[in-house]
Amino acid sequence: MQHGSSATSVSSNMAAPSPGRCGFFVEKKNRFCKMIVGRGKTFCGEHATMEEGSRSGSRRIICPLDPKHTVSEDKLDKHLRKCNSRERNKPVYYVENINAGSADGDKTVQQVSLCERSRTELESLLDKLRTAVRGLQCDPEDSILSHPVLQEELSNPKNGDSAHKHLKQQSSILGHLEELGLLAGGRCFVEFGAGRGKLSHWIHEALKTRDHLKICEDLQLLLVERCSTRFKVDGKHQEGGVQFERLQVDIQHLDLSKVPLLRQKKLPIVGVGKHLCGAATDLALRCLLETPGLDQETEPPAKRLKTSELAADPGPDSGSLSDDPGPEQGPASDFVPGSGAVLGLAVALCCHHRCEWRHYVGQQFFLQRGLGAAEFSAFCRMSSWATCGLRPTNQNHPSQDPTNQRRDDEAHEAAEETDAVNGFLAADEREHVGRLCKLLIDSGRLHFLWAKGFKSKLTRYVDAQTTLENMLLTAVPPPPPPPDQLLLICTTRKTELMMSCSSTQRNKFVFVKKSLLIVKIIVRLNVLNL
């Protein structure tokens, strides 16, 4: 609520409020409020707390649950029972801070804006950044795809520029899901940060068009959004057979293993998201891959294999990180070839300046490079240069460049801090530094996915004219090892086990161990359909 004064307190030389308009004087704007008032009223609903001697015998008071709105004093009890800010019963899938990350890593870091840092500190941060990104491929490949289900809407002249840009992004995401083999029935699509739910809408339309209504019996669409959203598309998907459900909960507190919809058919999961803001990406990754008991709800996960026994990439995908093996590229052992519950994911990234160290899944990746929470905080701030770096240093207003399309329906605000580098970095240099910061943060996410047994990748899924936040994170489990290599692994493990036993133990258990080994090989070959 804006500070001001009533009409009676305004000096006589000030103009009176317009007829039928509010009598509250807004000092900040040096004018009267322009809201329309009710019959016989002096003030509008927003400033009704100033009303004295109301004819209705009641006055407006500030809601005790939320000071952002007011309520009639005589209707307070009724309002408190239905106020949107009232405390509600927590759903069964609400587990506080289950995806927040370890509290041990929640170190209190003093937040220092870039404009408060000296030139020496900024140069030191840039040196650390250049050292940290050494060995990473700094230019992810372009992969702008499309899906035929959106072609009609893309060609519709009634769609404005903003709608057209969103449709292009949704079309490319569906194209990537198709390319990865994830766009099919028999699974549950979980859309994080769903908003109106348009991405889930097009996923359903794509499957319905291709497989008609046959897939509706084994298709689930779960939309996760913490805010109440207007103009949702949920009502378009209430026909029989389609399970289209929305959860109004923060991803930080969502336990997927307790969601009733997922427990019904226990379908494998595909995670999707369009512009999953800042820390929400890390929360979603934890929600998918670190939820206790989630992988037990479907088929059991594959057996852990040592990295020395698997002919797979030694680290994250070469499109984003170097192929140079070593401790920086992943754990030394216990490589997990994919979760039994999650088939893959495709998430459009954005707003790295809103990431938080506690939630960040790439902490180990940063620590291996001699970086910590302080550097992470600074790099998050510098990452905004990638989207506002086109702005010349002597301008205080947003760029009019048509490629600077940051203000769209998602309203992701970039934390621009360019004053600190006036005369230090040119606009194009700031943009490049911002891109490096985003790449480093996203590489930590790739490292996390690799440690969980997924083959992950960063690609530019749309052009910069559509959106400057045009990076897509995808991940799928790697293919299983060939049968001859699997037999070699089993034989090697048997030898290692026998060598670790005493002679008495070998004689006593050799028959049982050989029998179990044969059973395991047969089961494994059946799983691989060989």
N, C-alpha and C positions, 0 to 999 in steps of 0.2 A: 504494500500500500504506500502511496506516495505521501510525503509529508506536505502539509499545507495548512490552511486556516479557513475558517468559515467566512461567509460573506460579511458578517457583522464586524469581523476583526480587520477587514481590509480598509485601508485609508479611503477617505471620501473622494480623493482624486482619481481612484481606480474605477474603470468602467464596470457597470453592473453585469451580471451574467445574462446571457441571451435568454429570451423568453422560452420557457419549457426546458431549460437546461439546468444542470446541477449548479448549486450555489457555493461549491467548495473551490477555494482559490488554491491553485497548485503553484507554490512559490518557486519551485525548480523551473517551471515553464513560464512563470510570470503571466499567468492567465487563469481564467476559471475553467473548471472541468466541463467538457462538452457533452457528457452523457445525458441522455433524456431522462427526466424524472417522472414519476407517477403522478396522477391527478391529486392535487392537494399537498404534494411533497415539495420539499426544498432541495433535497439531496438525492443523488442516484443511489442505487443499491450498494455500490462500492463504498460510498461515503456516508451511508445511512447512520453510521455510529455518531455522526454529528447532530443528528435530528433530535430536537428537544420538543416535548409536548406533542408527540405524534397523535393524530386523531385516532389511530388504531389502538392507542393505549399501550403499544409495545415499541421497543427500540431495538436496533441492530447491535449485536455484540460480536466480538471476534470469537470464532470457533475455538474451543479449548484443545481440540485435537490437531488443528491445522490453522495457524494464524494467517494463512493466505486468503481465507474467505470469512465471511460474516454470516450470521444467522439471526432470525428474530428471537428475542429473549424468551417469549412465551412458547416458542416451538423448539427450544433447545433440547429437551428430553427426547422428542421424536427424531430430531436431526441426528443426535449422537448414536441412535440405533442404526442409522442408514448411511452415515457419513463415510465417504470413500477412504478416509484416513483412519477409520476405526481399526482396532486390532482384531484380526480374524483368526480363526482356528487354522493352524498350519496343516497343510495336506500331508499325506503319508510319505510322499517323496521328498519332503523338505527336511534336510539335514544340515544344520547350520555350519557353514564354512567347510563343507566336505571337499570342495574343489578349490579352496583358497590357497592351498600350498602350506608348507610347514611354517608354523609360527616362529621357529628358530631362525628362519631366513628373513623375518620381518624386522630387519634392523632399522633403527631410527636414523634416517639419512636426512641431514639438513638440506632442504630444498633451496637451491641457489639458482636464481634466474641467470640467463646468459648475459644480460645487460649488466649484472653485478660482478661479472668475472673480469679479471684483468686480461690484457693482451697475452701475457705470458701463460696464463692458465688456459686460454683458448688454444694457443699453439701447442701446449702439452697435450690437450685433449685430441687435437687433430693428429699428432704424432702417434698417440695410442690407437686411434681409429685406423690409421693407415697400416700400422703393424698388425692389428687384429684381423683386418680383412685380407691380409696377404695369404695367398693360397686359395681364396674363394673366387669363383667366377663372378665377376662384378656386372655382367651383362646377361641376365637370364634370357632365354629364347622367347621369341614371339610365337604365340599359338592362338590365333584368333579364329575360333570355330563358331558354328551356328547349328541350330536344330530346326528342321522343317516345320515343327508344330507352331513356331512363332512367326513364320514367314508372312502369313496373312496380316497379323497385327503390325509387323514391321513395315508393311506396304500400305497400311491404312493412313490416309492423309489427315484423318481427324486427330491422330495422336500428335501432340506438340513435341517440341525438342526435348523437354525433360522426360516425357514418357518414352520417347524413342530411345533415349540413352539407356534407360533402365531396361527396356526390352532387349537391346543389344547385349547388355551384360548378362541377363537371364538366359538368352539364347546361347551365348558362348559357354556359360557354366553347364547348361544341359549338354552341349556338344562335348565338353570334357568328360562329363559323367558317362556319356555314351562311349567315348573313346576308351575309357578305363574299364568298361564292362560293368559299371555300377548301376546304370539306368535300366532296371528290370524289375519284375514282380518278385514276390517271395521275400520281401525285406521291408524294413521300416526305415523311412527317411526322417531323420531328426533335423529340423531347420532351427538353428540357433540364431537369436536376434531376429525373429521372423517378421516383426512389424505387421504389415497387413497380410502377409502370407503369400505374396505373389509367386515366389520361387517354388513353393510347394504346389501352388495352383498349376504352374506350367509342368512340373514333374508329373502330376496326376494326368494332365491333359495329354502329355507325350505318351504315357503308358496306355491310356485309354484309347488313343488314336491307333497305336500300333497293335495292341493285343485285344482291343475292344473291351468288353466288360469282364472278360475271363479273369483278368488280373486283379479285379477288385476284391476277390475273396481272400487273397493273400498279400494285400498291400496295405501298409499303415503309414500315415503321415502325421508326425508329431511336431507341433509348432511350439517353440519356447520363446517367450517374450515377457520381460518383467513389468512392462508398462501396459496400461489399458490403451488399446488402439482403436481408432475410428476407421470406418470403411473397410472392415476386414472382409476377406473373400471366403471365410469359413462357410457362410450360408450357401455358397454355390456347390458345396461338396457334401450335402447331407443325403444324397440318394443312397438307396440300400446297397450294402456291401462295402462301401468305402468308409474306412476308419480314419477320420480327419479330426484330430483332437488338438486343443490348444492348452498349454500350461502357462499360467501367469505366475512366474517365479524367476528369481535371479539365478543365473547359471551357477553362481558361486555356491548356492545351497541346494542344487538339484542332484538327487541320487537316482540315476536312471534305472538301477536294478529294482527300485521300489515303485516304478510307474505302473499302474494297473494295466494300461494298454500293452506295454511291452511284456508283461507277465502272462498275457492271454495265450498268444501263439508262439512267443519266444522266437520271433523272427530275427535274423541277423540285421545289423544296423549300418546305415550309411549316413554320415554326418555331412550336412551342407550349411552354407551360410553366405549371404551377400553383404559385404561391408560389415564384418564383425569387428566392432570398434575396440581397438587397444587391447586392454587386459581381457576382454570378453573372449578373444581367440584363445588365450592361454587357459582360461576357465573351461572353455569348451573342449580343448584337448585333454585336460585332466578329467573332465566329466566322461568323455568317451573311453579313455584308456587307463584311468586309475580308479574307476569306481569299484569298490570292493564287491565281489560277487557277481559283477556284470557278465564276465566271461563264463561263469558257471551256469548262467541262465540258458545258454545255448549249448552247442557242442563243445567238448573240452578243447583247450588250446593245444597246439602242436608241442611235441616234446622239445625241451631246450637243447640246443646244439652249440658246441663251442665254435667260436669264429674260425679256429684253425681247421675245423672239420667241414666247413661249409664253403663252397666255391661261389660265394656271393661277393658283392662289392664290399670293400673294406670299410667304407664309410657311407655317409649320405650320398644322394645322387650326384653324379659328376656334373650335372647341370647347375649345381648350386655350390658345392664344396669340392675341394680338390680330391683326387683319388689317392693321395699320399697317405699310407696307413700310419697308424700310431694311436696313442691314447687320446689324442684330441678328437679323433673321428668317431669314437664310440667306446663302450666298455671293453675291457680286455677279454672277457669271456661271457658265457651265458647269453648268446645271441638268440632272441625270440623271433621265430619266423611268422609273426602275425598273431593277432588275438583271435580267439574263436568266435567272438561276438561282433566285432567291428569289421566290416568288409572293406571299408575305405572312407575317404572324406574328400571334399572339395570346398574350400573356404576362400572367399575373396577378402583380402586383408585391407585394413585401413587404420588411420589414427594411431600410429605408433607412439605419438606424444602422450597418449593416455594409458600407456602400459605401466605396470607397477612391479617392482622387484619381487615382492612376496608371491605374486601370482605367476610370475614369469617361469615358463617351463625350461628355459635354456640357461638356468643359473650355472650348472656345471660347465656348460660350454664357455660361458664368460670367465669362470674361475680358471679354467685351463689356459686361458689367454692372459692371465694376470690382471683381469678386470673384476670389478666388484659392483656393489650397489651404487656407489657414488658415480662411477663412470656410466653405469646403465642409466641413471637418472639424467645425466648430462646428454647422453646420446639420444635419449627419448625426446628431449627438448630440441635438439639439433635436427631431429628427423623431420620436424615441421618445415624445414627449409626446402624439402623436396617438393612441397606443394605451394609454398609461398615464395620460393626463391626466385621466381620469375620477376618479382617486384623489384624495381631499382631501389638502391639504398636511400635516395633522396626523396622517395615518395612515401607518404603516410597513408595513402588510400589504396584500396584493393586494385590489383592490376585489371585492366580492361582487356587483356589478352584473351581471345576466345578459347584458348586451350586451358585456361585456369578455371576448371569447372569443379570447384570444391563445394560450392554452396548449392546442394541439391536437396531432395526431399528428406534425406537422412539428417541434414543439418549438423554434420560433423564439423565442429569448430577446430581449426588448427591453432595451436598455441604459438603464434608467430612472435619471434624474438630476434629481430634483425638489427636493432639499434646497436647491439654490442659489436657488430662487425662492420659498421660504417667505416669505409676506408681500409678495411682489413681483408675482406673477400668481396669479389664481384658477384653479381647476381647469379651468373651461370656456375661459378665456383660454389656458392652456397647451395644451389640446387644439387650439384654433384655430391657434396658432403652429406646433404640430407638423404640422398639415395643410398649412400654407403652406410649410413646409420640404420636405415630400414633394412638393408641387406644383412647387416650384422645381427640385428634383432631376429630377423626371420631365419637366419642360419642356425641360431640357437634352437628354434622350433624344429628345424629339419633334424638337428642332432638328437632332440628328444624323441622324434618319431622313429629315427633309425634305431635308437636304443630300445624302443618298444617293438622292433621287428618289422617296421614298415619301410617301403621304398617310397621316398617323398621327393617332391620336386616343386620348384617355383617357376611360373611362366607368366608372361604378360598376356592376359586373355582378351583385352580390348585395347584400342589405341588411346593415346593421350588426349585426343579430342573428345572422346567419350567421357573419360574420367582420368584424373592424374593418379588416383589410387587404383591402378590397373594390374595388381599382382594377385595371382591365384595360387593358393597352396593346395596341392593334391597329395594323396598318400594311399597306397594299396599294399597288401602283403606281397613279399617277393614270391616267385614261383618255387615250388618244392624241389629239393635236389633229385637228380635222376636215380633210378633204382640201384644201379651198380655202385654209385657213391654212397647210397644209404646202407647197402650191405657192408661196404668198407668201414663206414662209421661204426656199425654194430660190432664188427669183428675187432676193431681197434679198442672199443670200450670193453669188450670181453677180455682182451689181453691185459688192459690196464687194471681191470678188476681182479683178475687172477693173480697178477703180480703183487697186488697190495695185500693179499691174504696169506696166512701161514699155511704150511703144508697140510696140517690137520684140517683146517677150514676148507682147503681146496678139495680134499678127498671127501669131505662130508657134504659139501654143497654143490660140487661140480655138476652132478646130474640135474639138480633143480635149476641151476643157473642156465645150463644149456637149453633146458626145456622152455624156460621163460623167454630166452633169447629168440628161439624159433617162433614162439607164439607172437612176440612183439613184431618180428619181421613180417609175419603173415598178416597181422592186423594192419601194420603200416602200409603194406602193399595194397591191401583192400581199400584203405582210405584214399590212396592215390589212384585207385581204379586202374591198377596195372595188372 
